Amino acid sequence: MTQSQKLHPGARFPDITLPRLGGGTLTLAQPENGHDWRMIVIYRGKHCPICTRYLRELNDAVSDLNQLGVDLVAVSADPVEKVEEQMAQVQPAYAVGHDLTPDQMQTLGLYVSDPRSPQETDRPFAEPAIFVVNAEGNLQIVDIANAPFLRPDLKLLIGGIRFIRDPENNYPIRGTHL
């Protein structure tokens, strides 16, 4: 068993580029559409019904995130064919990346699981995580889980981002004491 290094709040987010659903590439920490922050949601894959539900919930969060200047992207280790099937059900209002490699998962400090059977999936996959990257390209918020049912409440997360982004609050990146 290999132990992965966890990313530290305040650290620069790694430079990772993935194939984008629909063509082209997606640089994870690079916000698009005029936004200056980015929220990166790592999901397990098509085999996970909890992921499909959460990905649908993200559709409802896009507008609030965008109003806060936060761009949203979701990524998994699934190949494009599985992502296309799952996203046909989700109809995402955000960018989706695919083919996250085990090396990239380790770089991100994700927990990685092996499939329980060939029916589940055919490759190691990342457990859920959310990274919020600020305008400087640094990690503002980090949430890394080792099980599919551990995910932040999106309303609470959006409220926290709203509080952080309000300059009157002068709220620092938390969890930086080493």
NORWO-V830794 format. One record per residue. N is the residue number from 0. PHI is phi as a letter, one per 20 degrees, with the letter a starting at -180 (none if undefined). NEAR is the number of other ideal C-beta (glycine too) atoms within 8 Angstrom. D_CENTER is the distance of its C-alpha to the mean C-alpha in whole Angstrom. Layout:
N;PHI;NEAR;D_CENTER
N;PHI;NEAR;D_CENTER
This chain:
0;none;2;24
1;e;4;22
2;e;4;20
3;e;10;17
4;e;6;17
5;e;7;15
6;f;12;13
7;e;10;16
8;g;12;15
9;n;7;17
10;f;8;16
11;f;6;16
12;f;13;12
13;g;9;13
14;e;6;14
15;c;10;12
16;d;7;13
17;c;13;13
18;f;10;15
19;e;11;14
20;g;11;15
21;n;4;18
22;o;3;19
23;n;6;18
24;c;7;16
25;c;12;12
26;e;8;12
27;g;16;9
28;e;11;10
29;e;6;13
30;f;10;13
31;c;8;15
32;l;6;17
33;n;3;19
34;e;11;16
35;d;6;16
36;c;16;13
37;b;15;9
38;d;14;6
39;d;15;3
40;d;14;2
41;e;15;4
42;c;13;7
43;f;13;10
44;q;13;12
45;g;12;15
46;f;8;17
47;d;10;15
48;f;5;17
49;f;10;15
50;f;15;12
51;g;12;14
52;f;8;15
53;f;12;11
54;f;15;10
55;f;9;14
56;f;9;14
57;f;15;11
58;g;12;14
59;f;8;16
60;e;11;14
61;g;11;13
62;f;7;17
63;f;8;17
64;f;13;14
65;f;12;16
66;f;6;19
67;e;11;17
68;n;8;16
69;d;13;13
70;e;14;11
71;c;14;8
72;b;14;6
73;c;15;5
74;b;14;6
75;b;16;9
76;e;13;12
77;g;13;14
78;f;7;17
79;g;10;17
80;f;6;20
81;f;12;18
82;f;14;15
83;f;9;18
84;f;9;19
85;f;14;16
86;f;12;15
87;f;7;19
88;e;7;19
89;e;10;16
90;l;7;17
91;f;11;14
92;d;6;15
93;b;11;12
94;f;12;11
95;c;12;10
96;d;15;10
97;b;15;12
98;m;10;14
99;f;12;11
100;e;7;14
101;g;8;15
102;f;6;16
103;f;10;13
104;f;14;11
105;f;12;14
106;g;8;14
107;e;13;10
108;m;9;12
109;f;12;11
110;e;9;13
111;d;12;14
112;d;9;17
113;e;5;19
114;f;12;20
115;f;4;23
116;a;5;25
117;f;5;25
118;f;3;25
119;f;7;21
120;a;10;20
121;d;4;21
122;b;6;19
123;f;9;17
124;c;14;13
125;e;16;11
126;f;15;10
127;f;14;8
128;b;14;6
129;c;14;4
130;c;15;6
131;d;14;8
132;d;15;10
133;e;11;14
134;f;5;17
135;e;4;18
136;n;8;15
137;d;11;14
138;f;16;12
139;e;10;13
140;c;12;11
141;c;13;10
142;c;9;9
143;c;10;10
144;d;11;11
145;d;6;14
146;b;6;15
147;f;10;13
148;e;5;15
149;d;7;13
150;b;10;11
151;f;7;12
152;f;6;14
153;f;10;13
154;f;6;16
155;f;8;16
156;f;11;13
157;f;12;14
158;f;8;18
159;f;9;17
160;f;15;15
161;g;9;18
162;f;9;20
163;f;10;19
164;f;9;19
165;f;8;23
166;f;5;25
167;f;4;28
168;e;7;26
169;l;5;25
170;e;6;22
171;f;5;21
172;f;10;18
173;e;5;19
174;n;7;19
175;e;9;21
176;f;3;24
177;d;3;24
